[in-house]
Amino acid sequence: MADLSQIVKAYDVRGVVPDQWDESLAELFGAAFAQVTGASAIVVGHDMRPSSPGLSRAFARGAAARGVDVTEIGLCSTDQLYFASGQLGLPGAMFTASHNPAQYNGIKMCRAGAAPVGQDTGLAEIRTLVEGWAEGGAPEAAATPGKVTGRDVLADYATHLRSLVDLGTIRRLKVVVDAGNGMGGHTVPTVLDGLPVDLVPMYFELDGTFPNHEANPLDPKNLVDLQDKVRETGADIGLAFDGDADRCFVVDERGEPVSPSAITALVAARELAKHPGGTIIHNLITSWSVPEVVAENGGKAVRTRVGHSFIKQEMARTGAIFGGEHSAHYYFRDFWNADTGMLAALHVLAALGGQDGTLSDLVRQYDRYAASGEINSTVADQADRTAAVRAAYENLPDVELDELDGLTVTTPDWWFNLRASNTEPLLRLNVEARDAATVERLRDEVLAIVRA
C-alpha cells in the first residue's frame, strides 16, 4: 500500500512535488474527494506555483471520471476558492502549499459552503481510498463522465467582500501591499479598484519560485522589505499576504508590525458594533486583550484550540460572528465561517480611514500586553519536556493550569502556553505578561527546562 503519511496532514495534503506526490496521485485524490463528498459537482482552483495547474487539472480529471461536474476557477487565492464553494454551494479543492517553499504543493479541501475537510471530517477516508487505489486497482469510472468547465469568479469575490465593509467614505490612504509574488498580486488590484486608496504594489508578479522572499510574513525577515517601503513612501499602512493570500499581516505607519491579536480585537469590536451581543472565537494563544475588548463591546468570547478546523467548528456550533488566531487567520460568519485575510484587511482600512489618527495610535487600545511571539524548540520527547515544565509551575501560588491545547499556565500577571507540533518534533512556546521584563524572565525559565 502506498504510504501517504508524509503528505496527508491534519487539515490538508502537502508535500514535495514530484518526490512525494505527483499528478497521478492528484487524479486519485480527485476521485476519492468525489466519492467521500458524494457531490454531483465540485469547484477547483489553484495558486501560481509551477506545479499547480497540472495537479489541479489531474484532480479535476479524477473527479470527472467519477461522473462529477467540475468548475475550474483557475488562478485564485484560497479565500477566493472558499468564496466559490460558498456562493456556488459546492465542495471545493484548492491547490496550494501556502507559505511553503517552491518545491512544495498541496490541496486544501472543503465541503459545500466552505465547511472544513480535516482528519475527522473526510480526510482520513480520502487517504484510505487513495492508498488503496495507488497500491492496486483503480477507482471505478462512471458510465457518463462529468463535464469540466471554466468560470472566473474574481469580480464576484471582490464585490462580495466590498459589500461587507463600507469603504466609500474613508479618507484617502496610501497603502503598501507586499504580495510576496503570491496570489495577493492577483486579488488585491481587483478588490481595491476604485476605492480611495493609493496603492503601492510590491512583488505582485505571480511567481511560484518566490524570487524576492518567502511568502511567509509570520517570519520577521520576510516583512523587512514592506517595512522599509512603508517608511520610504510615508504610507499610512502596510499589508503583507502569504502565498495563497488567506492570511494578512499588518505594519503601521512607522513600519512596526501590528500583532494579529490587536487586529483580532479591532475587527471584533467592529463586528460587534454591527451584531450587538455576538460571539467571538479566539484561540488560546491570542492576547488577553482579545476577550477584554470583546467583553467591553458587549460580546461573548469563546476560547478554542489552535487550528482552522477547530475555529470553524466552534463558529458553526456557537453561531459566532468572527474568529481570530495569533497566526493572522481571520474567520467571518459573513464569509461562510471561512478565513479571509482580505476581508480583515478591508476592516483595518475602514477603521484607519474612518478617523484622522495614525494606525499606531488606533491599535494602541487593542495592544495592551507584552508578548514573546511563538518560539520553537526541537525536542526528543515532547511529552517528557511538557511534564517537566508542568512540574516546575503547578505548585506555585495563584497558578491555574489547563490542557485544552498543550499546557497553559496562568497567573493574574502572566500566562504561557507550551504545545506540541502535530507534524514536527517541536514544542511551541508563547508567553504574555503585563511587562516585557516578566515576558523575558518567563521565556528564559521555560526554555531552560524545555531545552535541558
C-alpha positions, 0 to 999 in steps of 0.5 A, a space after each residue: 500500500 502506498 504510504 501517504 503519511 508524509 503528505 496527508 496532514 491534519 487539515 490538508 495534503 502537502 508535500 514535495 512535488 514530484 518526490 512525494 506526490 505527483 499528478 497521478 496521485 492528484 487524479 486519485 485524490 480527485 476521485 476519492 474527494 468525489 466519492 467521500 463528498 458524494 457531490 454531483 459537482 465540485 469547484 477547483 482552483 489553484 495558486 501560481 506555483 509551477 506545479 499547480 495547474 497540472 495537479 489541479 487539472 489531474 484532480 479535476 480529471 479524477 473527479 470527472 471520471 467519477 461522473 462529477 461536474 467540475 468548475 475550474 476557477 483557475 488562478 485564485 487565492 484560497 479565500 477566493 476558492 472558499 468564496 466559490 464553494 460558498 456562493 456556488 454551494 459546492 465542495 471545493 479543492 484548492 491547490 496550494 502549499 501556502 507559505 511553503 517553499 517552491 518545491 512544495 504543493 498541496 490541496 486544501 479541501 472543503 465541503 459545500 459552503 466552505 465547511 472544513 475537510 480535516 482528519 475527522 471530517 473526510 480526510 482520513 477516508 480520502 487517504 484510505 481510498 487513495 492508498 488503496 487505489 495507488 497500491 492496486 486497482 483503480 477507482 471505478 469510472 462512471 458510465 457518463 463522465 462529468 463535464 469540466 468547465 471554466 468560470 472566473 469568479 474574481 469580480 464576484 469575490 471582490 464585490 462580495 467582500 466590498 459589500 461587507 465593509 463600507 469603504 466609500 467614505 474613508 479618507 484617502 490612504 496610501 497603502 503598501 501591499 507586499 504580495 510576496 509574488 503570491 496570489 495577493 498580486 492577483 486579488 488585491 488590484 481587483 478588490 481595491 479598484 476604485 476605492 480611495 486608496 493609493 496603492 503601492 504594489 510590491 512583488 505582485 508578479 505571480 511567481 511560484 519560485 518566490 524570487 524576492 522572499 518567502 511568502 511567509 510574513 509570520 517570519 520577521 525577515 520576510 516583512 523587512 522589505 514592506 517595512 522599509 517601503 512603508 517608511 520610504 513612501 510615508 504610507 499610512 499602512 502596510 499589508 503583507 499576504 502569504 502565498 495563497 493570500 488567506 492570511 494578512 499581516 499588518 505594519 503601521 505607519 512607522 513600519 512596526 508590525 501590528 500583532 494579529 491579536 490587536 487586529 483580532 480585537 479591532 475587527 471584533 469590536 467592529 463586528 460587534 458594533 454591527 451584531 450587538 451581543 455576538 460571539 467571538 472565537 479566539 484561540 488560546 494563544 491570542 492576547 488577553 486583550 482579545 476577550 477584554 475588548 470583546 467583553 467591553 463591546 458587549 460580546 461573548 468570547 469563546 476560547 478554542 484550540 489552535 487550528 482552522 478546523 477547530 475555529 470553524 467548528 466552534 463558529 458553526 456550533 456557537 453561531 459566532 460572528 468572527 474568529 481570530 488566531 495569533 497566526 493572522 487567520 481571520 474567520 467571518 460568519 459573513 464569509 461562510 465561517 471561512 478565513 479571509 485575510 482580505 476581508 480583515 484587511 478591508 476592516 483595518 482600512 475602514 477603521 484607519 480611514 474612518 478617523 484622522 489618527 495614525 494606525 499606531 495610535 488606533 491599535 494602541 487600545 487593542 495592544 495592551 500586553 507584552 508578548 514573546 511571539 511563538 518560539 520553537 524548540 526541537 525536542 526528543 520527547 515532547 511529552 517528557 519536556 511538557 511534564 517537566 515544565 508542568 512540574 516546575 509551575 503547578 505548585 506555585 501560588 495563584 497558578 491555574 493550569 489547563 490542557 485544552 491545547 498543550 499546557 497553559 499556565 496562568 497567573 493574574 500577571 502572566 500566562 504561557 502556553 507550551 504545545 506540541 507540533 502535530 507534524 514536527 518534533 517541536 514544542 511551541 512556546 508563547 508567553 504574555 505578561 503585563 511587562 516585557 521584563 516578566 515576558 523575558 524572565 518567563 521565556 528564559 525559565 521555560 526554555 531552560 527546562 524545555 531545552 535541558 
